[in-house]
Amino acid sequence: MNTIQVKKQAFLKEAGYFFKNASVYADEGDLQSCAGLILKALDKERMASVVGPQVLHLIKTR
């Protein structure tokens, strides 16, 4: 695996960890902590989706 795939997998692993902990807090009834963890997990998923070269970096200006 190249470095981009490794970074993407690391972000997705962190997201899974946050989702798992959010489920535990939800089962306990602590919805505020659950919501915070869900937001962190969604941020990690977003970061995983933008890893790698971006289109704007590939366009050369004249």
GUBAKE-602839 format. One record per residue: residue number from 1; x, y, z of N, C-alpha, C in turn. Coordinates in steps of 0.2 Angstrom, whole numbers. Example, Ala and Ser with C-alpha at 12.3 -4.5 7.8 and 13.67 -1.06 7.14 Angstrom:
# GUBAKE-602839
- 1_66_-28_39_62_-22_39_66_-16_39
- 2_64_-11_35_68_-5_36_64_0_39
END
This chain:
# GUBAKE-602839
- 1_4_-6_0_0_0_0_4_6_0
- 2_2_11_-4_6_17_-4_4_22_2
- 3_7_27_3_6_32_9_-1_35_9
- 4_-4_36_3_-11_39_3_-16_34_5
- 5_-15_27_4_-19_22_6_-19_21_13
- 6_-12_22_16_-11_21_23_-14_26_27
- 7_-14_33_25_-17_38_28_-24_37_28
- 8_-27_36_22_-34_35_22_-37_29_27
- 9_-33_24_27_-35_18_32_-35_21_39
- 10_-30_25_40_-29_27_47_-35_32_49
- 11_-37_36_45_-43_40_46_-49_36_47
- 12_-50_31_43_-56_27_43_-56_23_50
- 13_-50_21_52_-49_17_58_-51_21_64
- 14_-49_28_64_-51_32_69_-58_34_69
- 15_-61_34_63_-68_36_63_-72_30_66
- 16_-70_24_64_-73_18_67_-73_18_75
- 17_-67_20_77_-66_20_84_-71_25_88
- 18_-72_31_84_-76_36_87_-84_33_87
- 19_-86_30_81_-92_28_80_-94_22_86
- 20_-89_18_87_-90_13_92_-91_16_99
- 21_-87_21_101_-88_24_107_-94_28_107
- 22_-96_31_102_-103_34_102_-108_30_103
- 23_-108_24_101_-113_19_102_-114_17_109
- 24_-108_16_112_-108_15_120_-111_20_124
- 25_-109_27_122_-112_32_125_-120_33_124
- 26_-122_31_118_-129_31_117_-133_26_121
- 27_-130_20_121_-133_15_125_-134_17_133
- 28_-129_21_135_-129_23_142_-134_29_143
- 29_-136_32_137_-140_38_138_-137_45_138
- 30_-130_45_137_-127_51_137_-126_53_129
- 31_-132_57_127_-133_59_120_-128_64_118
- 32_-126_69_123_-122_74_121_-115_72_119
- 33_-112_67_123_-106_64_122_-106_60_115
- 34_-112_57_115_-113_53_108_-112_57_102
- 35_-116_63_103_-116_67_97_-109_70_95
- 36_-105_72_101_-99_74_99_-94_69_96
- 37_-95_63_98_-91_58_95_-93_56_88
- 38_-99_57_86_-101_56_80_-99_61_75
- 39_-99_68_78_-96_73_74_-88_72_72
- 40_-85_70_77_-78_68_76_-77_63_71
- 41_-81_58_72_-80_52_67_-82_54_60
- 42_-87_59_59_-88_61_52_-83_66_50
- 43_-79_69_54_-74_73_52_-68_69_49
- 44_-67_63_53_-62_59_51_-63_55_44
- 45_-70_54_43_-72_51_36_-71_56_31
- 46_-72_63_32_-71_68_28_-64_68_26
- 47_-60_68_31_-52_69_30_-50_63_26
- 48_-53_57_27_-51_51_23_-53_52_16
- 49_-58_55_14_-60_56_7_-56_61_4
- 50_-53_66_7_-49_71_3_-41_70_4
- 51_-39_64_6_-32_62_6_-30_61_-1
- 52_-24_64_-3_-22_63_-10_-22_69_-14
- 53_-20_69_-20_-19_75_-24_-26_78_-25
- 54_-26_84_-25_-32_88_-26_-32_91_-33
- 55_-38_92_-36_-38_94_-43_-35_101_-44
- 56_-36_105_-39_-33_112_-40_-26_112_-39
- 57_-23_107_-36_-16_107_-36_-13_104_-43
- 58_-17_101_-47_-14_98_-53_-15_103_-59
- 59_-19_109_-58_-20_114_-63_-14_119_-63
- 60_-11_120_-68_-5_124_-68_-8_131_-71
- 61_-6_136_-67_-8_143_-69_-3_145_-75
- 62_-6_150_-79_-1_152_-84_2_159_-83
END
